[in-house]
């Protein structure tokens, strides 16, 4: 696999994720109205950032799978789960509500990236 091909896959994946994120950002008020939940607009917009964060690490993830680096991938996933889970549980006990789930989701994506 040549670097140019990897760069192309990365760029297409990132552009697609940003386009989907922009669509969700624009449609968030309509989604909130359709679900009869106007307060979901901001949490939906923030939580959707995980699409872009996951896209940033997708090519590296695919290369690790191609090279059978499953031990490293498992450790990465374990650390991301532990760190984000601890943060989410801590924020939930502190009374942050839905924002605890969003923080957990974003932390998981950041650590995995």
MOGIPE-V422297 format. One record per pair of residues at least 4 apart in sequence whose ideal C-beta (glycine too) atoms are under 8 Angstrom apart, sorted by sequence separation. I is the first residue (numbers start at 1). J is the second residue. D is the distance in Angstrom with one decimal. If there is no record, write none. Layout:
# MOGIPE-V422297
i=I j=J d=D
i=I j=J d=D
This chain:
# MOGIPE-V422297
i=1 j=5 d=5.6
i=2 j=6 d=7.2
i=3 j=7 d=6.1
i=4 j=8 d=6.4
i=5 j=9 d=6.5
i=6 j=10 d=6.3
i=7 j=11 d=6.2
i=8 j=12 d=6.2
i=9 j=13 d=6.1
i=10 j=14 d=6.1
i=11 j=15 d=6.1
i=12 j=16 d=6.2
i=13 j=17 d=6.4
i=14 j=18 d=6.3
i=15 j=19 d=6.3
i=16 j=20 d=6.4
i=17 j=21 d=6.2
i=18 j=22 d=6.2
i=19 j=23 d=6.5
i=20 j=24 d=6.5
i=21 j=25 d=6.2
i=22 j=26 d=6.3
i=23 j=27 d=6.0
i=24 j=28 d=6.3
i=27 j=31 d=5.5
i=28 j=32 d=6.3
i=29 j=33 d=6.4
i=30 j=34 d=6.1
i=31 j=35 d=6.2
i=39 j=43 d=7.7
i=40 j=44 d=5.3
i=41 j=45 d=6.5
i=42 j=46 d=6.3
i=43 j=47 d=5.8
i=44 j=48 d=6.2
i=45 j=49 d=8.0
i=49 j=53 d=6.2
i=50 j=54 d=5.8
i=51 j=55 d=6.4
i=52 j=56 d=6.7
i=53 j=57 d=7.3
i=54 j=58 d=6.3
i=57 j=61 d=5.7
i=58 j=62 d=6.4
i=59 j=63 d=6.5
i=60 j=64 d=6.5
i=61 j=65 d=6.5
i=62 j=66 d=6.3
i=63 j=67 d=6.3
i=65 j=69 d=7.5
i=69 j=73 d=6.1
i=70 j=74 d=6.0
i=71 j=75 d=6.5
i=72 j=76 d=6.2
i=73 j=77 d=6.3
i=74 j=78 d=6.2
i=75 j=79 d=6.3
i=76 j=80 d=6.2
i=77 j=81 d=6.2
i=78 j=82 d=6.3
i=79 j=83 d=6.0
i=80 j=84 d=5.9
i=81 j=85 d=5.6
i=82 j=86 d=6.3
i=83 j=87 d=6.5
i=84 j=88 d=6.0
i=85 j=89 d=6.1
i=86 j=90 d=6.1
i=87 j=91 d=6.2
i=88 j=92 d=6.2
i=89 j=93 d=6.4
i=90 j=94 d=6.3
i=92 j=96 d=6.6
i=96 j=100 d=4.4
i=98 j=102 d=6.4
i=99 j=103 d=6.0
i=100 j=104 d=6.4
i=101 j=105 d=6.3
i=102 j=106 d=6.3
i=103 j=107 d=6.0
i=104 j=108 d=6.3
i=105 j=109 d=6.7
i=106 j=110 d=6.2
i=107 j=111 d=6.1
i=108 j=112 d=6.1
i=109 j=113 d=6.2
i=1 j=6 d=6.1
i=32 j=37 d=5.4
i=33 j=38 d=6.8
i=35 j=40 d=6.5
i=64 j=69 d=4.1
i=65 j=70 d=7.6
i=91 j=96 d=4.2
i=92 j=97 d=7.8
i=32 j=38 d=4.8
i=64 j=70 d=7.9
i=94 j=100 d=7.7
i=24 j=31 d=7.9
i=32 j=39 d=7.3
i=96 j=103 d=7.3
i=32 j=40 d=4.7
i=64 j=72 d=6.2
i=65 j=73 d=7.1
i=91 j=99 d=6.7
i=92 j=100 d=4.1
i=29 j=38 d=7.8
i=31 j=40 d=7.0
i=32 j=41 d=4.7
i=64 j=73 d=5.4
i=91 j=100 d=3.6
i=92 j=101 d=7.8
i=31 j=41 d=7.7
i=90 j=100 d=7.9
i=89 j=100 d=7.8
i=28 j=40 d=7.6
i=29 j=41 d=5.6
i=32 j=44 d=7.3
i=61 j=73 d=7.2
i=88 j=100 d=5.2
i=91 j=103 d=5.5
i=28 j=41 d=4.5
i=31 j=44 d=6.4
i=88 j=101 d=6.4
i=91 j=104 d=7.6
i=28 j=42 d=7.9
i=88 j=103 d=6.3
i=28 j=44 d=4.9
i=87 j=103 d=5.9
i=88 j=104 d=2.9
i=28 j=45 d=5.2
i=87 j=104 d=6.0
i=85 j=104 d=6.7
i=88 j=107 d=7.5
i=24 j=44 d=6.7
i=25 j=45 d=5.3
i=84 j=104 d=4.8
i=87 j=107 d=5.2
i=24 j=45 d=7.0
i=84 j=105 d=7.5
i=25 j=48 d=7.0
i=84 j=107 d=3.9
i=24 j=48 d=4.5
i=83 j=107 d=6.2
i=84 j=108 d=3.9
i=21 j=48 d=5.3
i=24 j=51 d=7.7
i=80 j=107 d=7.7
i=81 j=108 d=7.0
i=84 j=111 d=6.4
i=20 j=48 d=8.0
i=21 j=49 d=6.9
i=80 j=108 d=5.2
i=83 j=111 d=5.4
i=21 j=51 d=5.1
i=20 j=51 d=5.7
i=21 j=52 d=5.4
i=80 j=111 d=3.8
i=79 j=111 d=6.2
i=80 j=112 d=4.6
i=17 j=51 d=4.7
i=18 j=52 d=6.0
i=17 j=52 d=5.0
i=76 j=111 d=7.6
i=77 j=112 d=6.9
i=76 j=112 d=6.3
i=17 j=54 d=7.2
i=18 j=55 d=7.7
i=14 j=52 d=7.4
i=17 j=55 d=3.4
i=16 j=55 d=7.3
i=14 j=55 d=4.9
i=13 j=55 d=5.0
i=14 j=56 d=6.6
i=13 j=58 d=5.3
i=13 j=59 d=6.7
i=10 j=58 d=7.7
i=10 j=59 d=4.4
i=9 j=59 d=5.5
i=6 j=59 d=5.9
i=9 j=62 d=7.7
i=53 j=106 d=7.2
i=47 j=101 d=7.9
i=43 j=98 d=5.4
i=47 j=102 d=4.9
i=50 j=105 d=5.5
i=54 j=109 d=5.5
i=57 j=112 d=6.1
i=43 j=99 d=7.4
i=46 j=102 d=5.5
i=50 j=106 d=6.2
i=53 j=109 d=3.9
i=57 j=113 d=3.9
i=6 j=63 d=7.4
i=49 j=106 d=6.3
i=53 j=110 d=6.1
i=56 j=113 d=5.3
i=47 j=105 d=5.7
i=50 j=108 d=7.8
i=54 j=112 d=7.3
i=43 j=102 d=5.8
i=47 j=106 d=7.5
i=50 j=109 d=4.3
i=54 j=113 d=7.3
i=46 j=106 d=7.5
i=49 j=109 d=7.7
i=53 j=113 d=5.4
i=1 j=63 d=7.8
i=1 j=66 d=7.7
